[in-house]
């Protein structure tokens, strides 16, 4: 028995000595790392940063300091190593978000992204932190990480007291692309600061199809800033907005019909022309005015259908077509000249009137031929038109 105890004591002594040796080696490595990171040259610091990822928590604080290094490669290496350390680095990294430097914050967010799921709940909790830089960085990180279940928390951040937190919340919602964000983002179109409004509008545009119905409803918002920016967002979305806007031309709300026509004119897609032509008969005068402007904005492709209405439409649609053709100007001259010989005297008269208003010199000879028209009203209108052309084109 005495021999066994002696042998065990030797093993214990050896084990203790080995542990002490291990601790001394770790302490020595830690001190060497700190020395390398704080006073070494670039290569020395880079090698130090890359060598300690497997040693864990004792090296978190110096690596956090490495995020502030003057050289990007050290900041990046520190972020990558902190990402490898994982969960123990989350709280110190969130604290590092308080640094005002954009470069530091970006590398801190990179480290949190590399850590992944263990960082999510602490980041969500940090949206209530009293330091605005930490709230801002937490929103950014959640957006970069694409955390779907953080969307309600990020939406709440759209009302943060700090405008840059609100800005980053709008950007983050664009990265996550969740339809729940549409209505709150439309409210943010009325934010007092321009950079927040622009971020909200950019995200609404990036959401595309999901945001279109709400943007169309926002066209008639009581707040003119919201309605104006909703219009701009629909124009920016472009092609995807066209069909929903065409459908809105039949809305029960005349304001939506009016604004839908205006936006269609700005988008400039010719597939809207037939529906706009039909809307020339709208009972609301202001709607008809916007439809006329839209058709004129659509340009030459609108001329043929407008000429059809000019000849065959009822009084209301015909009048709208005439106004649109007048707004189109010289491109409408040739089609109008072609109907100066129409069988209907009323068509000839109205064509003469429009050609006079447009004032294109090339219509003069054709109008002169109407001075002998069998209809006195046509002759009178042709004469007036020629006088107007002369005034606009002096010799």
ChimeraX attribute file (.defattr): number of C-alpha atoms within 10 A of each C-alpha:
attribute: neighborCount
match mode: 1-to-1
recipient: residues
	/A:1	6
	/A:2	7
	/A:3	8
	/A:4	9
	/A:5	10
	/A:6	11
	/A:7	12
	/A:8	12
	/A:9	12
	/A:10	12
	/A:11	12
	/A:12	12
	/A:13	12
	/A:14	12
	/A:15	12
	/A:16	12
	/A:17	12
	/A:18	12
	/A:19	12
	/A:20	12
	/A:21	12
	/A:22	12
	/A:23	12
	/A:24	12
	/A:25	12
	/A:26	14
	/A:27	13
	/A:28	12
	/A:29	15
	/A:30	17
	/A:31	12
	/A:32	13
	/A:33	22
	/A:34	18
	/A:35	14
	/A:36	19
	/A:37	24
	/A:38	15
	/A:39	11
	/A:40	14
	/A:41	10
	/A:42	15
	/A:43	13
	/A:44	15
	/A:45	24
	/A:46	21
	/A:47	15
	/A:48	23
	/A:49	28
	/A:50	14
	/A:51	12
	/A:52	22
	/A:53	20
	/A:54	11
	/A:55	13
	/A:56	15
	/A:57	15
	/A:58	12
	/A:59	20
	/A:60	22
	/A:61	13
	/A:62	16
	/A:63	27
	/A:64	21
	/A:65	15
	/A:66	25
	/A:67	28
	/A:68	21
	/A:69	19
	/A:70	12
	/A:71	12
	/A:72	15
	/A:73	17
	/A:74	24
	/A:75	24
	/A:76	24
	/A:77	22
	/A:78	31
	/A:79	28
	/A:80	23
	/A:81	23
	/A:82	33
	/A:83	24
	/A:84	17
	/A:85	22
	/A:86	20
	/A:87	16
	/A:88	16
	/A:89	25
	/A:90	24
	/A:91	14
	/A:92	14
	/A:93	26
	/A:94	22
	/A:95	16
	/A:96	22
	/A:97	25
	/A:98	17
	/A:99	16
	/A:100	11
	/A:101	11
	/A:102	11
	/A:103	16
	/A:104	25
	/A:105	26
	/A:106	19
	/A:107	23
	/A:108	32
	/A:109	24
	/A:110	20
	/A:111	28
	/A:112	31
	/A:113	21
	/A:114	19
	/A:115	21
	/A:116	17
	/A:117	14
	/A:118	15
	/A:119	25
	/A:120	21
	/A:121	11
	/A:122	14
	/A:123	24
	/A:124	21
	/A:125	12
	/A:126	21
	/A:127	23
	/A:128	15
	/A:129	14
	/A:130	9
	/A:131	14
	/A:132	20
	/A:133	21
	/A:134	25
	/A:135	29
	/A:136	26
	/A:137	29
	/A:138	31
	/A:139	30
	/A:140	26
	/A:141	28
	/A:142	31
	/A:143	24
	/A:144	18
	/A:145	21
	/A:146	19
	/A:147	19
	/A:148	14
	/A:149	11
	/A:150	18
	/A:151	24
	/A:152	12
	/A:153	16
	/A:154	28
	/A:155	21
	/A:156	13
	/A:157	23
	/A:158	26
	/A:159	17
	/A:160	19
	/A:161	10
	/A:162	15
	/A:163	20
	/A:164	19
	/A:165	26
	/A:166	29
	/A:167	27
	/A:168	25
	/A:169	33
	/A:170	31
	/A:171	24
	/A:172	25
	/A:173	35
	/A:174	25
	/A:175	19
	/A:176	20
	/A:177	21
	/A:178	14
	/A:179	16
	/A:180	14
	/A:181	24
	/A:182	24
	/A:183	15
	/A:184	15
	/A:185	26
	/A:186	23
	/A:187	16
	/A:188	23
	/A:189	24
	/A:190	18
	/A:191	21
	/A:192	10
	/A:193	14
	/A:194	13
	/A:195	14
	/A:196	25
	/A:197	24
	/A:198	18
	/A:199	23
	/A:200	33
	/A:201	25
	/A:202	18
	/A:203	25
	/A:204	33
	/A:205	23
	/A:206	18
	/A:207	21
	/A:208	19
	/A:209	14
	/A:210	17
	/A:211	25
	/A:212	23
	/A:213	15
	/A:214	14
	/A:215	25
	/A:216	24
	/A:217	17
	/A:218	22
	/A:219	26
	/A:220	21
	/A:221	16
	/A:222	9
	/A:223	13
	/A:224	13
	/A:225	15
	/A:226	22
	/A:227	22
	/A:228	16
	/A:229	21
	/A:230	28
	/A:231	23
	/A:232	19
	/A:233	25
	/A:234	29
	/A:235	20
	/A:236	19
	/A:237	21
	/A:238	18
	/A:239	14
	/A:240	14
	/A:241	24
	/A:242	23
	/A:243	12
	/A:244	14
	/A:245	24
	/A:246	20
	/A:247	13
	/A:248	21
	/A:249	25
	/A:250	15
	/A:251	14
	/A:252	9
	/A:253	12
	/A:254	19
	/A:255	18
	/A:256	22
	/A:257	28
	/A:258	25
	/A:259	24
	/A:260	32
	/A:261	29
	/A:262	22
	/A:263	24
	/A:264	32
	/A:265	25
	/A:266	19
	/A:267	22
	/A:268	19
	/A:269	13
	/A:270	17
	/A:271	13
	/A:272	22
	/A:273	23
	/A:274	14
	/A:275	15
	/A:276	25
	/A:277	23
	/A:278	13
	/A:279	23
	/A:280	25
	/A:281	20
	/A:282	21
	/A:283	11
	/A:284	14
	/A:285	14
	/A:286	14
	/A:287	23
	/A:288	23
	/A:289	18
	/A:290	23
	/A:291	33
	/A:292	28
	/A:293	19
	/A:294	26
	/A:295	34
	/A:296	23
	/A:297	19
	/A:298	21
	/A:299	19
	/A:300	14
	/A:301	13
	/A:302	24
	/A:303	23
	/A:304	12
	/A:305	14
	/A:306	26
	/A:307	19
	/A:308	13
	/A:309	22
	/A:310	25
	/A:311	19
	/A:312	12
	/A:313	17
	/A:314	11
	/A:315	12
	/A:316	15
	/A:317	22
	/A:318	21
	/A:319	18
	/A:320	25
	/A:321	28
	/A:322	21
	/A:323	20
	/A:324	24
	/A:325	29
	/A:326	21
	/A:327	19
	/A:328	21
	/A:329	18
	/A:330	16
	/A:331	16
	/A:332	24
	/A:333	22
	/A:334	13
	/A:335	14
	/A:336	23
	/A:337	21
	/A:338	12
	/A:339	19
	/A:340	23
	/A:341	16
	/A:342	14
	/A:343	9
	/A:344	11
	/A:345	17
	/A:346	14
	/A:347	19
	/A:348	27
	/A:349	22
	/A:350	23
	/A:351	29
	/A:352	30
	/A:353	25
	/A:354	22
	/A:355	31
	/A:356	27
	/A:357	18
	/A:358	23
	/A:359	24
	/A:360	21
	/A:361	17
	/A:362	14
	/A:363	21
	/A:364	21
	/A:365	11
	/A:366	16
	/A:367	26
	/A:368	15
	/A:369	13
	/A:370	22
	/A:371	17
	/A:372	13
	/A:373	16
	/A:374	10
	/A:375	14
	/A:376	14
	/A:377	15
	/A:378	25
	/A:379	21
	/A:380	17
	/A:381	23
	/A:382	31
	/A:383	19
	/A:384	16
	/A:385	24
	/A:386	26
	/A:387	15
	/A:388	19
	/A:389	20
	/A:390	15
	/A:391	10
	/A:392	15
	/A:393	11
	/A:394	6
	/A:395	5
